[in-house]
């Protein structure tokens, strides 16, 4: 009877995971993206679909054969070997292409949704509790990224599979899976280093296993590295090479190198500017309890420093309450997403790991030691190596998404063992009644962390729904306007509305000098009308250059104000110009 009940419960949990993971792909506007990264990948996919090549055809080639007005997004497209290429790898768009051909615009989210779904189901199966898979899906950014045209969610599946294989001592296969995962995300390099360190830490005498792991990784990674070197002249490809060049400029002094390390840790582990994007004096006050929890986690045992651990978590809970309230009251939800990327502030479910990281490292169980060492190495290695100059509007700690199954497992394992240790202590001192009472109260700790995590992730999904709705509405507005030529100085606009990249003739105005050439250019090609899109916040054109352009190509009517309260950056002025 119990087995039958458990079986039914497992089926219900699995159904809940499948339905929840599928909701963003089913409910969000078809083809609408979160930010320009999604649109860029869409442009690669459409180029493969229509031209069979990753070379990006200029959307106004007949007007601008030299590509002077190519909408390159600032640095998102680069000319390489005579062709315009995206800096982003083409592998994920190529994998998504069959779904696009089968389901059209709705198909672009099939692979991310399947990745999130499969990762959650696999995690639940690994823990033999499918509810754990649902918590991973809803309590971390996994569901959010399952609803964006991004490779983060499928990447979690690769990472989780590799970790599970390593725990089972199938190290060659673990390395092989991680190496194959490089086609999706470069974080696999960091994860490979961390997983190798974890394997060695858990069983130092079995150091040969690390070599098997490394060989497996190289077997899968080397063909990709050679291919990228052959195609792009760099083993990391255009994207990896760009960010490698960002980070390789060494600061001139040791102090600046050290400050860069701490800045990276602050940005990616703690920053959560929920109320305003600018730094405020109270942010460090709200982040300080996270550091207290990390200090409490240095306790020599799960039951040690009991009052310190509970006090640190209580302060952290108060901080999360303030941060969640500020986040939900933020008038610019999408803009807030770019400055709320700290792992420990943005994912309260990881508190159990923070509070017990040392006992987990010293655990008698090999798997706990391996996973804890993996987590510690990854958390220390990754933040300083990430860019600190181009974070963009992302959501949550995306660079840590691949290790969130590990962190979540360790967190609940830490809480479970901490609770058991505290119960044993109270049994010896105060008897069973007090021990049982405190054991029940302890369950409020993970429940509070789960509640805060769900509130944060729900905010992210709300922002995603709002931005994609505004993007779809903007796409429809521009598509309905008769002129095919679109003039704009907004670097993000063509990628934010990527379908129009193939429907309109974009002329991206990068400076005043290029704006001055536009009237003569259009006149030579017999173009009499064009759409002008400007932003009140983001400008390449000076007021004087704009006045000169409008003198030659005046507006046919007052410009329309496009309202976009969720994104903020899509607040635009749209008008129609007619050449004099």
N, C-alpha and C positions, 0 to 999 in steps of 0.2 A: 504493500500500500504506500509506504514512504517513498519507495523508488518511483512509483507511478506519479505521485504528487511532485516529486523533484523533476521528473521528466516533463511534466506539463509546465512547471514553472520555468524550466530551461527553454522550452519552446516559446513561451510567452516573452521571456527576456530577449530571445533571438528575434522574434517578430518586432518587438519594440525597437531594437537596434536597427533592423533593416528599414523600418518605416521612418524612423527619425533621420537616419543617414540620407534617405532618399528625398526628404522634404525640401531642402534647399534647391535641389535640381528640378523639382517639380513645381515649386511655388514662385521662385524668383523669376524676374523677366528673362525670357530666353535671349541668350547671347550678351546680356549686359554684364559688365565687369565691375570689380571693386576699385582697382587703380590701373595705372598705365601698364604695369608689368603684365597684367592679364591681357590687355589689348595687344601688347607687343607679341605675345605668344600666339594670340589669335591671328595676327597678321602673318606670322610665319606659317601657321597651319593653312590659311587661305592661299598663301603663295604656293605651298606644296600642292594644294588641291587644284589650283587653276593653272599653274605653270610648271609643276613638277620640280620645283627648285626652291631652295631657301634664299636665293637672291631676290631682293625686294624691288619690284618694279616701281618706278616713281609714279605717284598718282596724277601728276600733271606733266608727263614726259613730253607731250607734243607742244606744250607751252614753254617748258623749262628743260630742254634736253641736257643742259649742263648740270642739272640737279642743284642749282643755287638755292632754290626754294623748297628743297626736299624736307619734309617734316621729320627731322631726325630725333626729335625729343631731347635735344641737348647733347646726349651721348648714347642714347639707346640704339642708334643705328650708326654703323661705321662703314666707310668705303674700304673694301678689301679686295685686292686682285681685280680691280676694275668694276666690281659690283657692290651694291649696297647690301650689307648684311646686318641682321640684328645681333646685338651683343649676347643675347640669350641663346642657350643651346637649343637645337632644333629637335631633340629627342622626344621630349614630352609632347610638343605639338604634333610630331609625326605619329606618336602612339595614339593621340586623340583623334587623328584624321578619320579612321574608320567609323568612329561614333558620330562624327560630324556628317559624314556621307550618309549614314543610316538614318539619323534623327534630325538633321539640320541644326539650327541654332541651339535647340534644346540639348543636342548631343555633346556640346562642349563640356558639360558638367558631369557626364557619365563616368569618366575615368576618376576624377576627384571623389565623386560620391561613392563609387565602388571601392576606392582605396580606403576611405574613412570607414565604410561598412566592414570591409574585410579585416582591417586592423582592429576594430572594436570586437568583432566576433572572435578573432584569433586570440586577443588578450583575454577575453572571457573564458575561452576554452583552456588556455594555459593556466589560468587561476582556478579553473573548475567552478567558477561562479560567473555566470553570464551577466549578472548585475554589475560586475566589475567592468565589463566591456561597455555597458551603458554609461557608467560613471566616466570612463575615459572619453567617450564620445561627447557627452554633454558638459562635463566639468573641466574640459581643457579646450583649447582652440581647434581641436580636431574637426568638430562639426562645422565650424566657420570655414575652414579651409577645404572641407568637402563641398562647400557651396561656391568656391571660386575657381576660375580656370588657372589653377596653379598646381604644381607637382608635390606640394608639401604632404597632402594626405596619403597618396600612394607611396611616398618615401617612407612614411611611418611603418607601412607594411614590410618593406625591405628591412628596415632597421630592427623591427620587432622579431622578424623571422631569424635574422642573424644572431640576435641576442639569445633567443630560445635555443638555437643550435649550439651556441657556445656553452650555455648552461649544461647542455646534454653531452658536452665534450666532443661534438662533431665540428671541430675547429676549422678544418679545411673547407667544409661546406659553409660555415659561418663567414669565413673570409671571402668565399666565392660570391655569396649573396651581397655582402657589403660592397665588394668591388663592382658588381653589376648595378648596384644602387647609385653609382656615380653618374649614370646617365640622367638621373633626376636631380640630385642635389650635391653640392660640394661639401656639405657638412659630413658626408660619409668619410672624408679624410680624417676629420676630427674624431668621429665615432670609432673609426678603425684604430686610431692611436689609443683612445680611451679603453676600448674593448680589449686590445692586446695587453694594456697595462693591468686591466682587471683580471684577466686570465693568469698573468704572471703573479699578481699579488695574492690571488686565491690559492694557488698551488705553485710556489716558487720552485719546487723540486721537479715539476713537470714543465720545465722551460721549453722543452722541444715542441710542446703544443703551440707555443707562440709562433714558431717557425712554420708549422703547418698552416696556422691561421694566416700568416703573412704571405705564404705561397699561394693560398687560395685567393687572397685579395688581389695579388699581382696577376694571377691567371686571368681574372676578369677585368682588372683595371688597365693592364698594359695595352691591350688592343685599342681601348678607347683613347688612352694617352697618345699612342702613336698616330691614331687617326686624326686627333685634334692637332697634333704637331704638323702632320702632313697637310691638313686643310687650312690651318690658321697660323702656323708658325710658332705655336706655343702649346705645350703639353696640356695646359689648363683650358685651352679654348679662348675665345674672345672674352667671355664673361669672367672666367677665372683669372685671366691675365689682367683684365682691367682692375679688378679689386686687389689682385696681388700687387699691382703697381701703386694702388692707393696706399697700401699698408707697408710697402717695402722702404718707403722714405724714412730712414731712421732718424729719430730726434737727435740733436747734437750733443745732448748731455745725458748722463745716467739718470739724473733726477727727472728729466722730461720723459725718458723711457718708463721710469717707474710711475710717474703721474699718468702716463698713457694707459698703463696696466690698470690702475685704479679707476680711471675714467671709464674704460671699457666695462669693468665690473659694475660700476655704478649704473651705467646706461642699460646694460642688458640683464642685470640681476635685480636692481632695485627701482629704477626710474618708473614712476607711475604718476605723472602730473595730471591728475584726474580733474582738477578744477580749472586750471589755466595752463597753456603750453609753456609759458615762461616760468623760470625758476622762482619759487616762493620760499620764504624762510621756514614755513611750517612743513614743507615736504621732508626734509631730513628728520624732523621730529616724528613724522608718521612712518618713515622708513626704519627708524632706529630699532623698533621691536623686532624686525626681521633679523637684525644683527644680534640682538639679544637671544633669539631662538637659536641662531647658529652657535653662539657661545655656550648656551645650555646644552647643545648637542654634543659638546666635548666631554660630557659627563662619562665617567668610567664604566657605567652600566645603565641598563634600561630603567632601573628603579632609582638610580642615584640622582641627586639634585632635584628631587621631586618638586619642591616649592618653587625653585628657580624656573623649572620648565613650565609649570602651570602659570606662574606669574608672567613669564615672557609671552606665552600664548594668549593670556588675557589681554595684555597690552596690544599684541598684534591684532586681536579680534576688534578691539576698540578702534585701532588704526584702519582696519579694513572696513569697518562700518562707516567711518568718516569718508574714506576714499570712494566707496561704492555710492554713497549719497551724492558726493561731489560729481562723480562720473555721470550718474543718471540726471543730474541737474545741469550738466554742461550744455550750453546752447549750440555748440559745434561738435556733434558726436564724432564725425569722421576725422576731423582735425585732431580730436583728442586721442584717436587711435594711434597716431604716430609717436606719441610721447607717453604711452602706457604699455611699455614693452618689457618691463622688469619681470623676471621669472618668479621671484618669491613674493613680490607684492601683487603681481597679476594672476597668480595661480595659488590661492590659499591651500589647495589640497596637498601641496608639497610640504606643508608645515611638519608633518610627521617625520619626514626625512631630515629636515633641518634640526628637529629636536632630538634626533637619535642617530646622527650620522656616524659618530665614533663607535657606539656599541654595535651598529650594523657592520662597520668595517672589521671589528674584532669578533664577530659572531663565530660560533662553532660550525655553522653551516657554510659549506663552500659556496653555494649559490648566492647567499647574502653578501659574503665577502666580495665575490666577483662583481655583483651588481653595484654594491656600494662604492667599490674602487672605481668602476667605470663611471659612475655618476660624479664622483669627486673630481676625477681627472678631466672629464668633459666640461664640468662647470668652471674649473680653473683655466683650462686650455682655451676654450672657445671665445669668451668675451674680449680678451685683448687682441685677438686676431680678426675680429669683425670690424667692418668699417664704422668709424665714428663721425663721418662727414656726410653720409648719404643714407640715412635710415628710411626716410620716406613715410608715406601713410600706409603702414602695415597694421596688423592686429595681433596683439599679444606677443609672447616670446616665441616667434616662429622658428628661430634658429635652434630652439631647444625642443621643438615638437617631436623630433625623432627619438629623444630619450624620455619623453613624458610617460610612456608605459613603464619604463624602468623606475622613474621617480615616483610614480603613483604606487607601484607595487611596494617599493621600499617605504613609502610613507605609511601605508596601511600596515605593513609588517612591523614598522617601528612603533606605531600606535598599539598594535596588538600585544607586542612583547612588553612595551612600557606599562600597559594596563595590567597584564598578568603579573609583572614584577611588583607593581604597587599593591595589587591584591594580596600577593604572598607576604609582603612586608606588613600589611595591616592585619592579616590573619595571625601573624606571630605576636603582634603587639596588642591589638584591640579586639580580636575575636572575629568570628565569621559575619556577624550582623553588620558591623561597620565596614568590613571588607566588601561585602556584597553591595552595600549602599554606595560606596565610593566607586566600585566597578561600574555600576549603572550610571552614575554621574559622569564618569569618564567618557561615555559614549557621546556626550554632548560635544566633545572636542572635535572628532571627525565630522559630526553632523553640522557644527558651525562652519567648519572649513568648507564642507560641501556646499552649504547654503551661500556663502560668499562667492565661491567659484561659479556657481550657477548664475548668480546675479550679474557677475562680470561678463560671463559668456553670453548671457541673454542680451546684455547691452551691445555686445559686438554683433550679434545676429540682427538686432534692431538697426544698427548702423549699416550693416550690409544690405538689408532690405531697402533702407532709405536711399542709399547711394545707387544701388542698381536700378531702383525705380526712377531716380532723377536722370541717370545715364540713358535709360531706355526712352524717357520722355525727351531728352535733348536730341538723341538720335532721330526720333520721329519728327521733331521740329525742324531740324536741318534737312532731313530727307524730303520733307514736304515743300521746301522752298525751291522755286523753279531754277534759279541759276545753278549751274554745275560747279562753277569756280567758287571756292571758299578761301577767303583771305583772313589770316589770323596771326597774331604774334604769340599765341599760347602754345608752349612747348608740349603740353600734355593733351591737347584737344584731339588730335587725330588718333592717338592710341586709346584715349578714353572712349571714343566712338569708332571702334576699328572697322565695323561694317562699312562705314562711309569712306574709309580709306580706299575701298574698291568701287565706290559709287560716285564719289565727288572728285574734283580736281583741286587738291589742296595746294595752296601757296603759303608756306610758312615764312613769315617775315622775321628775320633774325635781328635786324638793326635798321637804323634810319636810312642808311645808304640804299639798302635793298628795297625799302618802301618807296623811295624816290623813283626806282626803275619800273615799278608796277604799271603805271598808266601806259607808258610806251610799249611795254611788253604785251599787255592785253590788246592794245590797239593794233599791233602788228599781226595778231592772230584773229582779229575780228571779234573779240569778246567785248560785248557792250555792258553786261551786267555781272555782278558778283555779290556774294554774301560776305559781310564783314562780321567777325566775331571778336569781341574784346572783353577783357576782364577789368573790373574796378580795382583788383588787387595785384594781378600779375601782368607786368607790362615789359615788353622789349622796346616798344616805340615811345619816343618822347612826344610830348604834347605838340611841339612844333612840327615834327614829322607827320603826325596824324592830321594836323590842320592842312598841311600841304597836300596830303593824299586826298582828303575830303574836298579840297578845292578842285582837284582834277576829276574826282569821282564822288560827287555829292550823294548824300543819302536820299533815297526816293521818299522816305517817310521817317518819322522819329523812330529810333531803335526800340526794339522790344526788350524788356528786362526779363531775363529768364531766372525764375526763382528756384533756388536749391538750398533750402535751410539745413538739410542734413549734412551734405558734403561740404558746403561752404565754398569750396574752390570752384564749383560749377555755377556760381552766381555770375551771369554773363550779360553782355549787351549784344543783341543780334540785329543787324540791319541789312538793307539791300542797297548796293551802290550802282550808279549808272555812269558810265564813262561820258564825259562831256565831248 
